């Protein structure tokens, strides 16, 4: 998966170019996903943002292009700041909303797919209500809805709705709290790796708790995008097809759901609101 941050995108692009040049893989062997950031929701900005990503990656197309959040912010020209982040000064200023209809953005995404620059298009962080609205007007159905999902935030109703509509579900942060410790958005009490039920199931299968968490998602039809910088851990994360959870184990894990969301702009965006503004009081409550 390619990140939207430019230095990282360029590094990913250099890695892809080298791998193809050395015969390690072909472009067709790779699946590259990127996302449209909040400041590029206007119709005329969507293709510019996608092309900037393609240029940084050195590619002619991405396999999947997602709308990052159902949040539209004031446009920031590339020459002013790239990536623009959340506010008018990176991540240390004021968040400036721009009321762009989601339909306008989605229609521009459909044009990207028609152009061939994005083989598939999708959404991120949409609720059932948000996705249902898109399905009333879309000409191209979202291929996937990427959402935060882990054993403590299973979003079962959303998953079932997406699947009933033929929309795939991808879980980001499928291992839960670990990605959020350094951001001050989670504590040890939120860490499912300490959960005795998961530890017991992992021991029964001779697997790690992380593998059990990933297997739970895959077994209920949800794809996963775990993050790791460790080669050993990456290999471990890929090894989730060599075992199967029993129906009882799936039920026991399902019972662990706490509705614990970590990546919530209704919370973290409050610090970027202008004094006295609605953002300062309630952030961007997209899940309310």
N, C-alpha and C positions, 0 to 999 in steps of 0.2 A: 504494500500500500504506500502510495506517495503522499507525503505531507504537503500542506499548503505553504509552509514556510520556505521562502526562496532558497536560502543556503542549503537546506536539506534537500529540496527538490533538485537542485543542481548536482548535489552529491549522488542522489539516487540515479539521476540521468547519466552521470559519468560511470556509475557502476553497471547500469544496463548496457551502455555502449561497450564497455570493456568485456562484459560477459558474452555479448553477441559476437564481438570481434574475435574472441578466443575460442569460439565454438562451444561454449558451455551450454548455451541455449539459443533459441531463436526468439524473435519478438512474439511469435504465436504461442510460445510456451509460457509466456508471462501474463499475469493479470495485474493491471495497474489501475488503482482507484485513486481519485482525487475529489476534492470538494470545492463547491462555490462558497466563498466567504460572504458574510453578512453585508458588506459594503458594496457588493456587486449585484444586487437583486434587480436593478432596473433592466429592462429589456435590452437596451443598448450596451450595458456593461457585462452581461453574461458571456457573450462570445469573446470579449476582450480578456476577461479573467481566465477563461478556459485556454485561450491561445497563449497567455503568459505562462500558464502551467506547462503547456506543451513545449514551449520554447525552452523553459528551464530544464525540462526532462529530456529534451532532444528527441521527442516523439511526434508522430503524425496523428496519433489518436490515443485516448485513454479507453480502457475497457469499461469503466464505470465512472460516472460523474454524478455526485450527490449535492443537493442543496444542504448546506451544513446545519443551519438552524432556521426555524420559521421566525426569524428576527431580521428585519431590514434596517440597516444603518446608513447614515449619510456617506455618499461616495467619496472615496479618497483616491485621487489620481496616483498612478504608479510612481511618477516623478516626485510626488510629495512624500509618500511613505509606502514601502512594500516589504513585507506584508503589513497591512494597516492595523491589525489587531482590533481591540474592542472600542477604543475611544478616540477622541480628536488628538491624542498625544500618546499613541501606542497603547499601553495598558496602565497609564498613570494620569489620564486626563478625564474628560467628561464624555459619557456615552451620548451620542446624538442620533436619535431615531429618524428614520425616513419612511413614511407610510407608503410602501410599495405593496400592491395587492399580490398575494402569493400566486394567483393565477397568471399574472404578467410574467413572473419569474419562471413558472413552470412551462409556459408557452415558449419562452426563449430557450429553455432546456430542450424542448422537443425539436426546436430548430437546430440545436447542436447535434442531436442524434441524426436528424435528416441530412446534416452536412457530412456526417461520417467522423467527426472529431471526437464524438463519444459514442461508443458502440452500444452502451446501455446507460440509462439515466435513472436516478432514484432520489429518495428523500432521506432525511435524517431527523430524528427527534420529533416525529409527528405522533400525535395521539390518535386514537380511533376517530374522533370527531374531525381532526385535521385531515387525515387520510381519506375519510369518507367524502369530504368536500372536494378534494382533488379528483376523486373517482367520478364525480358528477360531470366534470367538464374536460378531463384529459382526453387527448387523442392517442397518446402513448401512455399506457399504464406504468407507474413506477415499478422498476424491476425489483427494488428492495427498499425497505425502511430500516435504516441503521439506528439502533437505539441502545441506550445503556441497559444492560441486562446481566444479572449475575444471580447467584442463589439467594441473595438477600433482596433482590429487586427483579423478580421473575417476569412481571408484566404479562401474565398468562392470557388475560382477555385480549390485550393488544396483539399478542402473537397469534392467537386463534383467529382474530378478525383478519389480520394480514393474510394468513394462510387460506382463509375462506375466500379471499378476493384474488388469490393468485399472486400476491405480493410477497416476495421473500423477506425474511427477517435476518438481520445481522446484528449480533451482540457486540458492542464495544465495552471495554472494561469487564470482560467475562470472568475475570478473577477477583473482581470486587475492589476492596479498599486499597490495595497495595499501590495503585497508581496515584492515589490521592494523599498519601501520608506527607510527602514532601511539600504539598500545596496547603497543608493545614486544613484539609477538607474531610479528613477521616482520622479515627483513633484506633488503637489496638482493639478496642471493644467492637469495632466494625469489621474486623478481619476474619473472614470466613475460614481461613486456614487454621484458626484456633478452634473451630467448631468440632465438638466431640463426635457428632453424627458423621460428618464428612471424614474425619480422621479414622473412624471405625470402618467405614465403607472403603476408604482408600487401602487400609491395611488388609481387608478381606480380598481385595483384587491384586495386591502387590503393586499398587500404583500410588502416585502422589495425590495430595488433595487437589492440586491444580488440575491434574488430569481428570479427576472425578468431576470437577466443576465444568470443564470443557465437554466431557462426555455427556453430561446431563443436558447441555444445550443442544449438542449435535443429535442426541437421541430423540429430542422433541422437535427436530426439524429446523433448528436455528443454527446458522453459520456463525463462526466466531473470529474475532480479530484480536488475539492477545498480543501484548507488547512485551518484548524482552530484548536485551542487548547481549545475553549470554547464549553462545552457540549450543551449549548443553541444554539449556532451558528451552530454546527454540525446538530442538529435536524432541525433547520430552513433550512439548505442547502438540507436536505433530502426531504423536503416538496416542491417538484416542480412538483408533478403530480396532485395536487388538483386544478389546474387552467390551462387555455389554453389561449395563446395569440391569438388575432384576426389576420387575414391576414394583415390588415392595420397596426397593432402594429408591426408585424414582419418586414414589409417594412420600417417602421419608424426607427426601431432599425438597420436594415441593412444599412440605410443611414448614420449611425453614424460612420461607419468604417473610421479610419484615417491611417491605415497601421502602427500603433504605436507598434513597437516591443521593449520589454524590455530585454529579455534574448537573447542577440546577442553577440556571441564570436568574431564577427568581430569588436566589440567595446571594450568589457571588457578584452579581451585577449591581447590587445596591450601593456599593462603594464608589461606583462611577456615575451616580446620578447627580445632576446639578442640585444645589441646596433648595429644598422645598419642592422638588419635582417628584412626579410619580415614580420615576426610576429609583430615586433615592429612598423612597418609602417601600416599594414592592419589587424592585429589580425588573426583570423581564420574566414574568410568571407564566411561561408557556405551558406548564403542566397543571395550572390551576383549574 
